[in-house]
Amino acid sequence: MPEEKVVLIPNGIRLDSLKVEDTILRSFRKKWVQEGEWVLGAMGRLHRQKGIDIFLQAAKKIAEKVPRCRFLIAGDGPEKENLERLTRSLGLESQVTFCGWVKESLEFISLLDVFVLTSRWEGMPNVVLEAMALNKPVVSTNVGGAEDLIEDGKEGILIPSEDPDACSSAALKLYQDPVLKTKLSQNGSQKIRQRFGMDSMIRSYRSLYESLL
């Protein structure tokens, strides 16, 4: 298809509705996190696409360097039993929590110190939009729309897919460098609010329709 016939309109999120309920957040923290733990999390359908197995392999490497850490996985799906089996084989039962399907995505993301996306393929991952808007540093595979959201080293860290070593190294870099963590969080939040709000998406659709008319 000729490039001039293609228009890219990124997803937008309702920035005015990004309100975290403290009571729900406190409930999640009490249920899933112990005092003093460094918390990393992933959220999505438990399907091969989402690469949760890669996240778990990276978690093993991270836990060897940071014993007081917690890995939260929100979602359900056909790979759940296989992923639980992998968790046991890695010896991570005490540090990995399968939270099941979580309706309150904003509160879940707010629990995390780092949001991790290890998908093998994606469109525009809305959960990354939410994490960035909530001022969370993101480690994401460089697939689909992730590269439109994140400039590596500026608004997050991009890693190759199928690479638990790169995932663990990126996460540990954020653990060891609080200044970098803060910079990526702030830059990511600013980018989402400037370019990926619902109003921006609506303006783009309106402009497209007007050009066709």
C-alpha positions in Angstrom: 0.0 0.0 0.0 1.4 3.4 -0.9 2.7 5.2 2.2 0.8 8.4 1.3 -2.5 6.5 1.6 -1.8 5.5 5.3 -2.7 7.7 8.2 -1.6 6.7 11.7 -3.9 7.8 14.6 -2.6 6.5 17.9 -4.9 5.5 20.7 -5.8 8.1 23.3 -6.8 7.8 26.9 -9.1 9.9 29.0 -6.6 11.8 31.1 -9.4 13.4 33.2 -10.5 10.0 34.4 -7.1 8.8 35.7 -8.1 8.9 39.3 -6.8 6.3 41.7 -9.0 5.3 44.6 -6.9 5.2 47.7 -9.1 2.6 49.4 -8.7 0.1 46.6 -5.0 0.8 46.3 -4.5 0.2 50.1 -6.5 -3.0 49.8 -4.3 -4.2 46.9 -1.1 -3.3 48.8 -2.3 -5.2 51.9 -3.3 -8.2 49.9 -0.2 -8.6 47.6 2.8 -6.6 48.9 4.9 -6.8 52.0 6.6 -3.8 53.6 9.9 -2.8 51.9 9.4 -4.9 48.8 10.4 -3.6 45.3 7.4 -4.3 43.1 7.4 -5.1 39.4 4.3 -6.0 37.6 2.8 -7.1 34.3 -0.8 -6.9 33.2 -2.6 -8.7 30.4 -4.2 -11.8 29.1 -2.2 -14.9 30.1 -1.5 -15.9 26.5 1.7 -16.6 24.6 1.4 -13.2 22.9 2.0 -11.4 26.2 5.3 -13.2 26.9 4.6 -13.6 30.7 7.0 -16.6 30.5 9.8 -14.1 29.5 8.8 -11.9 32.5 9.1 -14.8 34.8 12.5 -15.8 33.5 13.6 -12.2 34.0 12.2 -12.3 37.5 14.5 -15.1 38.4 17.5 -13.1 37.4 16.2 -10.0 39.2 15.4 -11.8 42.4 19.0 -13.1 42.5 20.2 -9.4 42.7 17.3 -7.9 44.7 16.0 -10.5 47.2 13.3 -8.1 48.6 11.2 -7.9 45.5 7.7 -8.9 44.5 6.4 -9.7 41.0 2.7 -9.2 40.4 0.9 -10.6 37.4 -2.7 -9.3 36.7 -4.8 -11.2 34.2 -6.2 -14.6 33.3 -6.1 -16.8 30.3 -5.2 -20.2 28.7 -1.5 -20.1 29.8 -2.2 -19.7 33.5 -1.4 -23.3 34.5 1.8 -23.4 32.4 2.9 -20.1 33.9 2.3 -21.3 37.4 4.3 -24.5 36.7 7.1 -22.3 35.3 7.0 -20.2 38.5 7.4 -23.3 40.6 10.3 -24.6 38.5 12.1 -21.3 38.8 11.7 -21.4 42.6 9.7 -18.2 42.7 6.5 -19.3 44.4 7.2 -16.9 47.4 7.8 -13.9 45.2 5.4 -14.2 42.3 1.7 -13.5 42.8 -0.9 -14.3 40.2 -3.6 -11.7 41.0 -6.2 -12.9 38.5 -8.3 -10.6 36.4 -8.1 -7.1 37.9 -10.8 -4.6 36.9 -9.1 -1.7 38.7 -6.1 -1.4 36.3 -5.2 2.1 37.6 -4.9 1.0 41.2 -3.0 -2.1 40.2 -0.5 -0.1 38.2 -0.1 2.4 41.0 1.1 -0.4 43.3 4.2 -0.9 41.1 7.7 0.5 41.1 8.2 -0.6 37.5 5.7 -1.7 34.9 6.9 -4.4 32.5 5.6 -5.4 29.1 7.2 -8.5 27.6 4.8 -9.0 24.7 5.9 -10.9 21.6 3.6 -8.8 19.4 1.2 -5.8 20.1 -0.9 -3.2 18.6 -0.9 0.0 20.6 -0.7 -1.3 24.2 -3.2 0.8 26.2 -1.8 -0.5 29.5 1.5 1.1 28.7 -0.3 4.4 28.0 -1.9 4.1 31.5 1.4 3.2 33.2 3.2 6.2 31.7 0.4 8.6 32.4 0.5 7.4 36.1 4.2 8.4 36.2 5.5 4.8 36.3 8.8 3.8 34.6 8.2 1.3 31.8 10.3 -1.6 30.5 8.8 -2.8 27.2 9.6 -5.0 24.3 10.1 -3.0 21.1 7.1 -4.4 19.3 4.0 -2.9 17.7 3.1 0.6 18.9 5.6 0.6 21.8 8.2 2.4 19.7 5.6 5.1 18.9 5.1 5.6 22.7 8.6 5.3 24.0 11.9 6.7 22.9 14.4 4.3 24.4 16.3 5.9 27.3 14.1 9.0 27.3 10.6 7.9 28.3 11.2 4.3 29.1 13.5 1.4 28.2 12.9 -0.7 25.1 14.2 -4.3 24.9 14.1 -7.0 22.3 11.4 -9.6 22.5 12.2 -13.1 23.7 15.1 -11.7 25.8 14.8 -12.2 29.6 18.4 -11.1 30.1 17.7 -7.7 28.5 14.5 -7.4 30.6 16.2 -8.1 33.9 19.1 -5.8 33.0 16.7 -2.9 32.2 14.8 -3.4 35.4 17.9 -3.6 37.5 19.2 -0.4 35.9 16.1 1.4 37.2 16.6 -0.1 40.7 20.2 1.0 40.8 19.7 4.5 39.3 16.8 6.4 41.0 17.7 9.5 39.0 17.1 7.7 35.7 13.9 6.1 37.1 12.5 9.6 37.9 13.6 11.0 34.6 11.9 8.3 32.5 8.7 8.5 34.7 8.4 12.3 34.3 9.2 12.3 30.6 6.8 9.5 29.9 3.9 11.1 31.8 4.6 14.4 30.0 4.6 12.7 26.6 1.3 10.9 27.2 -0.4 14.1 28.4 0.8 16.1 25.4 0.3 13.6 22.6 -1.9 10.7 23.7 -4.9 12.2 25.4 -8.4 11.5 24.1 -8.8 15.0 22.8 -5.7 14.6 20.6 -7.1 11.4 19.2 -10.5 13.0 18.5 -8.8 15.9 16.7 -6.9 13.5 14.5 -10.0 11.6 13.5 -11.9 14.9 12.8 -9.0 16.1 10.7 -9.0 12.9 8.7 -12.7 12.9 8.1 -12.6 16.6 7.0 -9.8 15.8 4.6 -11.8 13.0 3.0 -15.0 15.2 2.7 
